[in-house]
Amino acid sequence: MDILISIISFIFIMTIIVFVHEYGHYLFAKICNVKIEIFSIGFGMPLKNFTDRKGTNWRICLIPMGGYVKLLGDCTKEEADKLSDEEKKYSLYHKHPLQKILIAFGGPLANFVMAFLLLIFMYSISGKMIASSEISEVIKDSPAYVAGIKPGDIVLEVSGHNIENFNDIKNSLFTNLGEEIIFKIQRDFKEIDVKIIPQMLTVKNILGVERKLPEIGIKSEKLFMKTYNFTESVILSISTISTMIKQTLVVLWQMINRLRGVENLSGPIGIAKASLYFIKSGFMSIIWFVVMISVNIGFFNLLPIPILDGGRIFNSLIELAFGNNFADKFAKYSSKLGMALLFMLFIFASYNDIKIILG
């Protein structure tokens, strides 16, 4: 039953997120006067479809994984040249590179806007459970204990970043790989600087993935529910999305530099497994899960990998700088590389998921 719930919830959540992403492309294509031929949720044989008065065929297909928007003129130069003069007015290929960039960016932008609005709703309605930055316990022989941190100390800054609550401390440590950090502490109304080297501990997340995370051995037991008005919710939502993107960028860079292992990558199976955890945790947990997936899909699609939105944006920038002919040649050869890279990434992430499931 849990497996069935995981699959159904995963498909439902991903369908919403994919629809929003593709609708972003659809909306900006309409703004740029590009004809949308197909708007599909899923792949394969259409289960349900209809054509609107603008000529767009809307589809729900058999395989509920992903989706796409097919635009007139999203093709090679040879195919674009065969279009009639009337069709070229509504062809993506014949639009200005800046318009192509706008259309490609529309999908990730829609994901970020969706996450932003959901966070505003979440913070405005339920607020946020926050732990104080005052330390209530220091674990014996931990890095914080060795550095001289004491219960009652209040963390003001970590490496120059202001700390307002305990979660800020965790966020400041998240991308650390055991390097020295300077904590500014308030103790007996005095401010002191303490140098701490985090200890890398192996822990399992909700997917069962083992990760090495920096720990310094402190706890805070002073919890309080903080509520936010609309303006505060907007500011906090922007900050939350910015933090997610920043942490993802740093972790990605650490993987490229082999400072962090790629065994942390999860694929569709791992995400489906996580969906069950969040569904069982309540409505606001589901909202948070949708926010995380939406931000990650938006970010991932902006990577400059051919066939992704970021790759299309990069190709349009090449067209803007060097002209259509050079951009066509670049796209022709780079698309195969991009497809191979994504395929290997999918296989590797799925392998990680299966390895975890098999124990």
C-alpha positions in Angstrom: 0.0 0.0 0.0 2.9 2.4 0.8 4.4 1.7 -2.6 1.1 2.4 -4.3 0.6 5.7 -2.4 4.2 6.7 -3.2 3.7 6.1 -6.9 0.3 7.9 -7.0 1.4 10.9 -4.9 4.7 11.2 -6.9 2.8 11.2 -10.2 0.2 13.7 -8.9 2.9 16.1 -7.5 5.1 15.9 -10.6 2.2 16.4 -12.9 1.4 19.7 -11.2 5.0 20.9 -11.3 5.5 19.8 -14.9 2.3 21.5 -16.0 3.4 24.8 -14.3 6.8 24.5 -15.9 5.4 23.9 -19.4 2.8 26.6 -19.0 5.6 29.0 -18.4 7.0 28.1 -21.8 3.5 28.3 -23.3 2.7 31.7 -21.8 5.9 33.4 -23.1 5.6 31.7 -26.5 2.2 33.4 -26.8 3.7 36.7 -25.7 6.3 36.3 -28.4 3.7 35.4 -31.0 5.0 31.8 -31.5 2.4 29.2 -32.4 2.1 26.4 -29.9 1.3 23.1 -31.7 1.1 20.7 -28.8 0.9 21.0 -25.0 1.4 17.5 -23.5 1.4 16.2 -20.0 3.2 12.9 -20.2 4.6 11.0 -23.2 3.5 8.3 -25.5 0.0 7.6 -26.7 -2.6 10.4 -25.9 -5.3 9.2 -23.5 -7.2 12.5 -23.8 -6.8 15.4 -26.2 -8.5 18.3 -27.8 -7.5 21.2 -30.0 -8.4 24.8 -29.0 -9.4 27.5 -31.4 -5.7 28.7 -31.6 -4.7 25.3 -33.0 -3.0 24.0 -29.9 -3.5 20.3 -29.2 -3.8 19.7 -25.5 -2.9 16.1 -24.4 -2.7 13.9 -21.4 -0.6 10.9 -22.4 0.0 7.3 -21.3 3.4 7.7 -19.6 2.9 10.2 -16.8 6.6 11.3 -16.5 7.3 14.8 -17.6 5.7 16.7 -20.4 6.5 19.1 -23.2 5.4 22.0 -25.3 5.9 21.7 -29.1 6.4 25.0 -30.8 6.2 25.7 -34.5 9.7 26.2 -35.9 11.5 24.4 -33.0 13.6 22.6 -35.6 16.7 22.6 -37.7 17.4 25.2 -40.4 16.5 22.8 -43.2 13.1 22.2 -41.7 12.5 25.8 -40.9 13.3 26.9 -44.5 10.4 24.6 -45.7 7.8 26.7 -43.7 5.6 29.0 -45.6 5.9 32.8 -45.3 2.8 32.9 -43.2 4.1 30.1 -40.9 7.5 31.9 -40.5 5.7 34.8 -38.8 4.8 32.4 -35.9 7.9 30.2 -36.0 10.3 30.0 -33.1 13.3 29.6 -35.4 12.6 32.9 -37.0 12.2 34.9 -33.8 14.9 37.2 -32.3 17.4 35.4 -30.0 16.2 37.5 -27.0 12.6 36.2 -27.6 14.0 32.6 -27.7 15.8 33.2 -24.4 12.6 34.6 -22.9 10.6 31.5 -24.0 13.2 29.1 -22.7 13.5 31.0 -19.4 9.7 30.9 -19.0 9.6 27.3 -17.7 12.1 27.7 -14.8 10.7 31.1 -14.0 7.2 29.5 -13.6 8.7 26.9 -11.2 10.3 29.7 -9.1 7.1 31.7 -9.0 5.1 28.7 -8.0 7.5 27.9 -5.1 7.5 31.6 -4.1 3.7 31.8 -3.9 3.4 28.5 -2.0 6.0 29.7 0.5 4.1 32.9 1.0 0.9 30.9 1.7 2.8 28.5 4.1 4.5 31.3 6.1 1.4 33.5 6.2 -1.0 30.7 7.3 1.0 28.5 9.6 4.1 30.5 10.4 7.3 28.7 11.2 8.5 26.6 14.1 11.9 28.1 15.1 14.6 27.1 17.5 16.4 29.9 19.3 20.1 30.6 18.6 20.7 30.3 22.3 22.6 27.0 23.0 20.9 24.8 25.5 23.3 21.8 25.3 26.9 21.1 24.2 27.7 17.5 23.5 30.8 16.3 25.4 34.0 16.0 23.3 32.3 17.6 20.3 34.1 20.3 18.3 32.0 23.0 20.1 32.9 21.5 23.5 36.6 21.4 22.6 36.4 25.0 21.4 34.9 26.2 24.7 31.2 26.7 23.7 28.9 26.6 26.8 25.2 26.3 27.4 23.6 29.7 27.5 25.9 31.1 24.8 24.0 32.9 22.0 25.3 32.6 18.5 25.3 36.0 16.8 27.3 35.3 13.6 28.8 32.4 11.7 31.6 33.4 9.3 30.3 36.9 9.2 26.7 35.9 8.5 24.0 37.2 10.9 22.3 34.4 12.9 18.6 34.9 14.0 17.7 31.3 14.8 19.2 27.8 15.1 18.2 26.9 11.5 20.5 29.8 10.3 23.4 28.0 12.0 22.6 24.7 10.2 22.3 26.5 6.9 25.7 28.2 7.5 27.2 24.7 8.1 25.5 22.8 5.4 28.1 23.2 2.7 31.1 23.1 5.0 33.5 20.2 4.5 35.3 20.3 7.8 37.0 23.7 7.4 37.5 26.2 10.3 34.6 28.5 11.0 34.5 31.6 13.2 31.5 31.9 15.5 30.6 35.2 17.2 29.1 34.3 20.6 27.4 36.5 23.2 28.2 35.4 26.7 27.4 37.4 29.8 26.6 40.4 27.7 30.0 40.2 26.0 30.8 39.3 22.4 33.6 36.8 21.8 34.9 35.0 18.7 35.3 31.2 18.8 37.1 29.1 16.1 35.5 25.7 15.4 36.3 23.0 13.0 33.2 20.9 12.2 33.3 17.2 12.5 32.0 15.3 9.4 29.4 12.7 10.5 27.7 10.1 8.3 23.9 10.3 8.7 21.0 8.9 6.7 18.3 11.2 5.3 14.6 10.3 4.8 15.5 8.5 1.5 18.0 6.3 3.4 20.9 7.9 1.6 24.1 8.2 3.7 25.5 11.7 3.7 28.5 13.3 5.4 27.3 16.4 7.1 29.2 18.9 9.3 28.3 18.8 13.0 29.7 20.8 15.9 27.7 19.2 18.7 25.2 21.9 19.9 21.5 21.8 20.5 18.8 24.3 21.1 15.6 23.4 23.1 14.0 26.8 23.1 11.3 26.4 20.4 8.7 29.0 19.5 6.2 29.4 16.6 6.8 32.6 14.7 4.0 34.1 12.6 4.6 36.4 9.7 2.5 39.1 8.0 2.3 39.3 4.2 5.4 41.5 3.7 7.5 39.4 6.0 6.3 36.2 4.3 7.4 37.7 0.9 10.8 38.6 2.2 11.3 35.2 3.9 10.1 33.3 0.8 12.7 35.1 -1.4 15.4 34.3 1.3 14.3 30.7 1.4 14.5 30.2 -2.4 17.8 32.0 -2.5 19.3 29.8 0.2 18.1 26.6 -1.6 19.7 27.8 -4.9 22.9 28.9 -3.2 23.3 25.6 -1.3 22.7 23.6 -4.5 25.3 25.6 -6.4 27.9 25.1 -3.7 27.2 21.4 -3.5 27.3 21.0 -7.3 30.6 22.9 -7.3 32.0 20.6 -4.6 30.9 17.5 -6.6 32.7 18.9 -9.7 35.8 19.4 -7.7 35.5 15.9 -6.1 35.2 17.4 -2.6 31.8 15.8 -2.2 30.6 12.3 -3.5 28.0 11.9 -6.2 26.3 9.1 -4.3 24.0 11.7 -2.8 22.2 12.1 -6.2 18.6 10.8 -6.2 16.4 10.0 -9.2 12.6 9.5 -9.7 12.5 6.4 -7.4 14.1 8.3 -4.5 11.8 11.3 -5.0 8.8 9.0 -5.1 9.9 7.4 -1.9 10.3 10.8 -0.3 6.8 11.9 -1.4 5.3 9.3 1.0 7.2 10.7 3.9 5.9 14.2 3.3 2.4 13.1 2.6 2.2 11.3 5.9 3.6 14.4 7.7 0.6 16.7 6.8 -0.6 19.3 4.4 2.1 21.9 5.1 4.8 19.2 4.6 3.4 18.4 1.2 3.6 22.2 0.3 7.2 22.2 1.4 8.0 19.1 -0.7 6.4 20.7 -3.8 8.5 23.9 -3.1 11.7 21.9 -2.9 11.0 19.9 -6.1 9.8 23.0 -8.0 12.9 25.0 -7.1 15.2 22.1 -7.9 13.5 21.5 -11.3 13.7 25.2 -12.1 17.4 25.3 -11.2 18.3 22.1 -12.9 16.7 23.2 -16.2 18.8 26.4 -16.1 22.1 24.5 -16.2 23.8 25.1 -19.6 23.4 21.6 -20.7 22.2 21.1 -24.3 18.5 20.1 -24.7 17.7 21.7 -21.3 16.3 25.2 -21.1 19.7 26.5 -19.9 21.3 24.9 -23.0 18.7 26.6 -25.2 19.4 29.9 -23.6 23.2 29.4 -24.1 22.6 28.6 -27.7 20.5 31.7 -28.2 23.3 33.8 -26.7 25.7 32.2 -29.2 23.2 33.2 -32.0 23.1 36.7 -30.6 26.9 37.0 -30.6 27.9 35.0 -33.7 24.8 34.6 -35.9 22.4 31.8 -36.8 24.7 29.6 -38.8 27.2 29.2 -36.0 24.5 28.6 -33.5 22.9 25.9 -35.7 26.2 24.0 -36.0 26.8 24.3 -32.3 23.3 23.0 -31.5 23.7 20.1 -33.9 26.8 18.7 -32.3 26.1 19.7 -28.7 22.6 18.2 -28.5 24.0 14.6 -28.8 26.4 15.3 -26.0 23.7 16.8 -23.8 21.4 13.8 -24.4 24.2 11.4 -23.5 25.0 13.4 -20.3 21.4 13.4 -19.1 21.0 9.7 -19.9 24.1 8.9 -17.8 22.9 11.1 -15.0 19.5 9.5 -15.0 21.0 6.0 -14.9 23.5 6.9 -12.1 20.8 8.5 -10.0 18.4 5.5 -10.5 21.3 3.2 -9.6 21.7 5.0 -6.3 18.0 4.7 -5.6 17.9 1.0 -6.3 21.0 0.4 -4.3 19.3 2.0 -1.3 16.0 0.1 -1.8 18.0 -3.2 -1.9 19.6 -2.3 1.4 
